[in-house]
Amino acid sequence: MVKVCVTGIGLISALGGSLEDSWQNLLAGKSGIRLHQPFPELTPLPLGLISQQPSELTILTQMVVSSALQDAGLFPHAADCAVVIGSSRSYQASWEMLARQMYEDAANSSVSSLGNWLDTLPHMNAIAAARQIGASGIVLAPMAACATGIWSIAQAALLIQTGQCQQAIAGAVEAPITPLTLAGFQQMGALAKTGAYPFDLHREGLVLGEGAAVFVLESAELAKQRQAKVYGEILGFGLTNDAYHSNSLEPEGKSAIAAIKQCLERSCLSPPDIDYIHAHGTATQLNDRIESMVIQRLFPQRVAVSTTKGSTGHTLGASGALGVAFSLMALKHQILPPCVGLRQPEFDLDIVTAARLSKIRQVLCLSFGFGGQNAAIALRENEGT
């Protein structure tokens, strides 16, 4: 099977406007979560905003795609790239604005103008990215709740492994701070009131955050030809579904375990080969409990674990892509990032509470989404380092 390497990363989050800024702030134990009230009809909430007001999906995408290409030495164009960019919320903010306008027009007996509604269909963000870089090959727009980011990277890796392309832009972008999203999570009782505290005994729930991470993936052969720097290699992935409930995880974690086992088997790894796990770690009661149980069951050797949602907030579909970016930085610098927000651990795991120097060769990144979408991806350090 063709080896797939990561040669470029673009990232923006509440922690910082670039990959390096976000990484340095993460290592310092900082958090981008602040109390905000972006909509006057809703009460103030802790949120991971990139700036003072909610970001636009299109602008975030343009920024991270440009950053990834520039980082890979392909800037400004990459005509031969496949494009696999997902989002769980996509253009929901635009749809809510359109719906509000329609209600106002109806109240005033005006005729609504739908404007450029075709540009806000769920897949159009990926097509816009293809236009941005002049790519005319395969375009995919995965949408799998919080598993979207890892699924997108896995799809792109598979395209390269099967010889359908040698290069791909892959990742996920999320701008989820909208009135309906906030109200919906509030009604479910899933939102935290003061902050995100993953795996903590007193965790309150998730904190929504904006963010995006996009990668340049290439066959090892092409990366070598281009003499490109390599962050790491994608070894394999696992994707499963609980088929259990619309938003609750299956209580025994059966298909989550299956996804991890599938990923390890495809990667020719066993549990003791994993040096670090970037956990999903949403800071909700149910997710953290089941994820901890799954890790304890599969990794009895007490592998190092952390999650970065205490720093960035939960970026929904982009969260797995951000996790992969931070995992690749951990491989590059041989530093384990801390689980910011954790004060009093509830679970018997080796949770990293401060940046830790460590020999890291293989890492696992996990995502578990609404509807029981489970994703795991295995990464290895660049063999040339």
Stockholm file with secondary structure:
# STOCKHOLM 1.0

chainA/1-385         MVKVCVTGIGLISALGGSLEDSWQNLLAGKSGIRLHQPFPELTPLPLGLISQQPSELTILTQMVVSSALQDAGLFPHAADCAVVIGSSRSYQASWEMLARQMYEDAANSSVSSLGNWLDTLPHMNAIAAARQIGASGIVLAPMAACATGIWSIAQAALLIQTGQCQQAIAGAVEAPITPLTLAGFQQMGALAKTGAYPFDLHREGLVLGEGAAVFVLESAELAKQRQAKVYGEILGFGLTNDAYHSNSLEPEGKSAIAAIKQCLERSCLSPPDIDYIHAHGTATQLNDRIESMVIQRLFPQRVAVSTTKGSTGHTLGASGALGVAFSLMALKHQILPPCVGLRQPEFDLDIVTAARLSKIRQVLCLSFGFGGQNAAIALRENEGT
#=GR chainA/1-385 SS CCCEEEEEEEEEETTBSSHHHHHHHHHTTCCCCEEECCSTTSCCEEEBCSSSSCCCHHHHHHHHHHHHHHHHTCCSCCTTCEEEEECSSTTHHHHHHHHHHHHHHHHTTCCCCCTTGGGGSTTHHHHHHHHHHTCCSCEECCCCGGGHHHHHHHHHHHHHHTTSCSEEEEEEEECCCCHHHHHHHHHHTCBCSSCCCTTBTTCCCBCBBCEEEEEEEEEHHHHHHHTCCCCEEEEEEEEEECCSCSSSCCTTCHHHHHHHHHHHHHTTCCGGGCCEEECCCCCCHHHHHHHHHHHHHHCTTTCEEECSHHHHCBCGGGHHHHHHHHHHHHHHHTEECCCTTCSSBCSSSEECCSCEECCCCEEEEEEEETTTEEEEEEEEECTTC
#=GC SS_cons         CCCEEEEEEEEEETTBSSHHHHHHHHHTTCCCCEEECCSTTSCCEEEBCSSSSCCCHHHHHHHHHHHHHHHHTCCSCCTTCEEEEECSSTTHHHHHHHHHHHHHHHHTTCCCCCTTGGGGSTTHHHHHHHHHHTCCSCEECCCCGGGHHHHHHHHHHHHHHTTSCSEEEEEEEECCCCHHHHHHHHHHTCBCSSCCCTTBTTCCCBCBBCEEEEEEEEEHHHHHHHTCCCCEEEEEEEEEECCSCSSSCCTTCHHHHHHHHHHHHHTTCCGGGCCEEECCCCCCHHHHHHHHHHHHHHCTTTCEEECSHHHHCBCGGGHHHHHHHHHHHHHHHTEECCCTTCSSBCSSSEECCSCEECCCCEEEEEEEETTTEEEEEEEEECTTC
//
